[in-house]
Amino acid sequence: MKLLPLLVVFLLTLPTITLANEISIRPFLIDTTLVPREEASQSIVLTSAYPNRTAVLYATVNEISVGIDGEIKEFIPPVMTDRTNSVTSWIEISRGRIEIPAEGSLEIPISIKIHPFAQPGEYHAFIGFTETKKRADAEAVALRGDANGVIVKVTVADERTETMRISSMVVDRFVTDSSKQQVTITVENAGEVASAPTGEIIFYNNRGFEVAALPVNTDQQTIAPAESKTFTTSIPVDSGLGRFKANANLLYGENQRASLYDSVGFFMLPLYYLYLGIALLSALLLLLFVLIRRGTHTTYAAEGGDDVQVFIRDGHDPKPQDHDIDLKK
């Protein structure tokens, strides 16, 4: 007697299984890549194997989440408040009664129109076809995951530009003390996507050897479009006098990584070196003055006598004086 209920259940479910196999749906997957405001047309072909009756179906469209292997994980309830990321609002298909003639085929057109402000990414929808007399029943069957249909994958390409540039990289030409031992980098976002540039500043000496490196934007500060941020870091060079170069290497971008480069040279000149240079220069100038001063005097030596300085002046007085010596006599 226990076999009778099982037999009844089997007989009742057998027609349903058979009917499901009588309708074939092609293709299994529609995969398209579009940009905001773009439109694409596709079609689904339904074929009936019923020999002597018309098949009546209803179409349903539901958003789904898909696993790595392409398997449907769950049906997502429709949300019509935000059409920028609602794939079901982008798909247009007849929601009315679909009739397929006996042993015939029917092509169902669908249209995919991407919202002008659609968010970039991948979206998945399931277009289900259920053989039933009421549309409400078809929707319930589809949400249970019992409907046959087509998976639609829509990829919204990101056409927004990611552009940043280093508008300035500043360091004092001569670094004389710790208060001036800083490098300031200003990064400007000239694109349409917010991003957080990160990287490092590498310091080289005058022989081209790396002497230190410091990270930039370790706290991941994001720069919005049309904005700029300034990052300041101390120069980790403490080797006294010398010439150095600071090279900045930053990376930015979410979809496509890009690099920013800039460099600036500077001199490390501690104050005691500066004071020593001023003192040496002063001493040199003083010595030069003394040498020039001594070069303006002429000395004559008399035989057997002391050196006498003779000063010669231009011109002479026409009237002889008592102390004049007459060389004509």
C-alpha positions in Angstrom: 0.0 0.0 0.0 2.9 2.4 0.6 3.9 2.2 -3.1 0.5 3.7 -4.2 1.1 7.3 -3.0 4.6 7.3 -4.6 3.2 6.0 -7.8 0.5 8.8 -7.8 3.1 11.4 -7.1 5.3 10.1 -10.0 2.4 10.1 -12.4 1.4 13.6 -11.4 4.9 15.0 -11.9 5.7 13.1 -15.1 3.7 15.5 -17.4 5.5 18.5 -15.9 8.9 17.0 -16.6 7.9 16.1 -20.1 6.5 19.5 -20.8 9.7 21.2 -19.6 11.7 19.2 -22.1 9.4 20.0 -24.9 10.5 23.7 -25.1 14.1 24.4 -26.1 15.7 27.8 -25.5 18.7 29.2 -27.4 21.2 30.6 -26.6 22.1 29.7 -23.1 24.1 32.9 -22.5 24.1 36.4 -23.9 27.3 38.2 -23.1 27.6 41.9 -24.1 29.9 44.8 -23.2 28.4 48.3 -23.5 29.0 51.8 -22.3 26.6 54.2 -20.7 23.8 55.4 -23.1 24.7 52.5 -25.5 22.0 50.1 -26.8 22.3 46.6 -28.1 19.7 44.2 -29.7 19.6 40.5 -29.1 17.2 37.7 -29.7 16.1 34.4 -28.1 14.7 31.5 -30.1 12.1 29.3 -28.5 11.2 26.0 -30.1 8.3 23.8 -29.3 8.2 20.0 -29.8 4.5 19.7 -29.1 3.0 17.9 -32.1 -0.5 19.1 -31.9 -0.9 22.1 -29.6 0.3 25.7 -29.0 2.6 26.3 -26.1 1.8 29.4 -24.0 4.6 31.0 -22.0 5.4 34.1 -20.0 8.8 35.7 -19.8 10.3 37.0 -16.5 13.5 39.0 -15.9 15.3 38.8 -12.6 18.7 40.0 -11.4 21.0 37.2 -10.2 24.4 36.7 -8.6 26.7 34.3 -10.3 29.5 32.3 -8.9 33.0 31.8 -10.3 32.0 28.7 -12.2 29.0 30.6 -13.8 26.4 28.9 -11.6 23.4 31.0 -10.4 23.9 31.6 -6.7 20.7 33.5 -5.9 17.9 35.7 -7.3 18.1 39.3 -6.2 14.8 41.1 -5.5 14.2 44.0 -7.9 15.1 47.5 -6.8 13.8 50.2 -9.0 14.9 53.2 -6.9 18.4 53.3 -8.4 18.3 52.6 -12.1 22.1 53.3 -12.5 22.9 49.8 -11.2 19.7 47.9 -11.9 20.3 45.6 -14.8 16.6 44.5 -15.0 15.6 48.1 -15.8 17.9 48.0 -18.8 16.5 44.9 -20.4 13.4 45.3 -22.5 11.4 42.1 -23.5 7.8 41.4 -24.1 6.1 40.6 -20.8 2.9 39.6 -22.4 1.6 36.2 -23.5 4.0 34.2 -25.8 2.4 31.6 -28.1 4.6 29.1 -29.9 2.8 27.0 -32.6 3.0 23.2 -32.6 6.4 22.0 -33.6 7.3 25.6 -34.4 9.8 28.2 -33.4 9.5 31.8 -32.3 12.2 34.5 -32.1 11.8 36.8 -29.1 13.7 40.2 -29.5 15.3 41.8 -26.5 16.8 45.2 -26.2 19.5 46.3 -23.7 19.7 50.0 -23.0 22.4 51.2 -20.6 21.4 54.0 -18.2 23.4 57.2 -19.0 24.8 57.2 -15.5 25.3 53.5 -15.1 28.0 52.4 -12.7 30.8 50.5 -14.4 31.0 46.8 -13.6 29.5 43.4 -14.4 25.8 42.7 -14.1 23.8 39.4 -14.5 20.2 38.8 -15.2 18.1 35.7 -15.8 15.4 35.8 -18.5 13.1 32.9 -17.6 10.3 31.3 -19.7 7.6 29.4 -17.9 4.7 27.6 -19.4 1.7 28.7 -17.4 -1.6 30.5 -17.8 -0.9 33.4 -15.5 2.0 35.8 -15.4 2.0 35.9 -11.6 2.6 32.1 -11.6 5.5 32.5 -14.0 7.2 35.0 -11.8 6.8 32.8 -8.7 8.3 29.8 -10.6 11.2 31.9 -11.8 12.0 33.2 -8.3 12.0 29.6 -7.0 14.7 28.8 -9.6 12.5 26.3 -11.4 12.2 28.1 -14.8 14.3 27.5 -17.9 15.9 30.5 -19.5 18.9 32.5 -20.6 21.6 34.2 -18.5 22.4 37.7 -19.6 25.8 39.1 -18.7 26.1 42.9 -19.2 29.5 44.5 -18.7 29.4 48.3 -18.4 32.8 49.5 -19.5 34.4 52.3 -17.5 35.1 55.2 -19.9 36.0 57.7 -17.2 39.6 58.9 -17.4 42.1 58.5 -14.6 44.6 61.3 -14.9 46.8 62.7 -12.3 49.9 64.9 -12.4 52.5 66.3 -10.1 51.9 70.0 -10.3 54.9 71.0 -8.2 57.8 69.4 -6.3 59.6 71.9 -4.1 62.7 71.8 -1.9 65.0 74.7 -0.9 67.9 75.0 -3.2 70.3 75.3 -0.2 69.2 73.3 2.9 71.0 75.0 5.8 69.1 73.7 8.8 66.4 71.2 9.9 63.6 73.8 9.5 64.2 73.8 5.7 64.9 70.0 5.4 61.5 69.2 3.7 60.2 68.1 0.3 56.7 69.2 -0.7 54.8 67.4 -3.5 51.5 68.7 -4.8 49.4 66.2 -6.8 46.5 67.3 -8.9 43.6 65.1 -10.1 42.8 66.1 -13.7 40.7 63.0 -14.4 37.1 61.9 -13.6 37.9 59.2 -11.0 39.0 59.7 -7.4 42.2 58.0 -6.6 44.8 57.8 -3.8 48.4 58.1 -5.2 51.1 56.2 -3.2 54.8 55.7 -3.7 58.1 56.9 -2.4 60.8 59.6 -2.7 64.3 58.2 -3.3 67.3 60.4 -2.4 70.6 60.1 -4.3 74.0 61.7 -3.6 76.2 63.4 -6.3 77.7 60.1 -7.3 74.3 58.6 -8.1 74.1 56.2 -5.1 70.9 55.9 -3.2 71.2 57.2 0.3 67.6 57.1 1.6 63.9 56.6 0.7 60.7 57.7 2.3 57.1 56.6 1.5 54.4 59.1 0.3 50.7 59.1 1.4 50.9 56.2 3.7 47.4 56.9 5.0 45.9 56.5 1.6 44.4 60.0 1.2 42.1 60.1 -1.8 42.1 63.0 -4.2 38.8 63.8 -5.8 38.4 65.0 -9.4 39.5 68.6 -10.0 41.2 68.7 -6.6 44.8 68.6 -5.4 46.6 67.6 -2.2 50.0 68.5 -0.9 52.2 65.9 0.7 55.2 66.9 2.8 58.1 64.7 4.0 61.4 65.5 5.7 64.7 64.9 4.0 66.3 61.9 5.7 69.8 63.0 4.7 72.2 64.0 7.5 75.6 63.7 6.0 76.8 67.3 6.0 77.9 69.2 3.0 77.0 67.8 -0.5 74.8 67.9 -3.5 71.7 65.6 -3.6 68.7 64.7 -5.8 65.2 63.7 -4.8 63.2 61.5 -7.2 59.5 61.0 -6.7 57.8 57.8 -8.0 54.0 57.6 -7.4 51.4 55.1 -8.6 47.7 55.8 -9.0 44.5 54.4 -10.7 42.0 51.6 -10.0 41.3 50.2 -13.4 44.6 51.1 -15.0 47.7 51.7 -12.9 49.8 54.7 -14.0 53.0 56.3 -12.7 54.0 59.8 -11.8 57.6 61.0 -11.9 59.5 64.1 -10.9 62.9 65.1 -9.5 64.6 68.1 -7.9 68.2 68.8 -6.9 69.4 70.6 -3.8 72.6 71.2 -1.7 73.0 70.3 1.9 74.8 73.3 3.4 74.9 73.4 7.2 75.3 76.9 8.8 78.7 76.2 10.3 80.0 75.5 6.8 78.4 78.7 5.6 80.0 80.7 8.4 83.4 79.1 7.7 83.1 80.0 4.0 82.3 83.7 4.8 85.3 83.9 7.2 87.7 82.4 4.5 86.3 84.8 1.9 86.8 87.8 4.2 90.4 86.8 5.0 91.1 86.4 1.3 89.7 89.9 0.5 91.8 91.4 3.3 95.0 89.8 2.0 94.3 91.0 -1.5 93.7 94.5 -0.2 97.1 94.5 1.5 98.9 93.3 -1.5 97.4 96.0 -3.7 98.2 98.6 -1.2 101.9 97.7 -1.0 102.1 97.7 -4.9 101.3 101.5 -5.1 104.7 102.5 -3.4 108.2 102.8 -5.2 111.5 102.6 -3.2 115.0 103.8 -4.4 118.2 102.7 -2.7 121.2 105.1 -2.4 124.7 103.6 -2.4 126.1 103.5 1.1 123.1 105.1 2.6 119.6 104.5 3.7 116.6 104.0 1.4 115.0 107.3 0.6 111.5 107.5 -0.7 111.2 109.9 -3.6 107.9 111.2 -4.6 107.6 112.7 -8.1 104.9 115.1 -8.9 103.6 116.3 -12.3 104.7 119.8 -13.4 107.1 122.3 -11.7 107.0 125.8 -10.1 108.5 128.4 -12.6 110.0 130.5 -9.7 113.1 128.9 -8.2 113.1 128.3 -4.5 116.0 128.5 -2.0 116.0 124.8 -1.4 116.1 124.0 -5.2 119.3 122.4 -6.6 120.6 123.8 -9.8 121.6 120.8 -11.9 123.1 123.0 -14.6 126.1 124.0 -12.6 
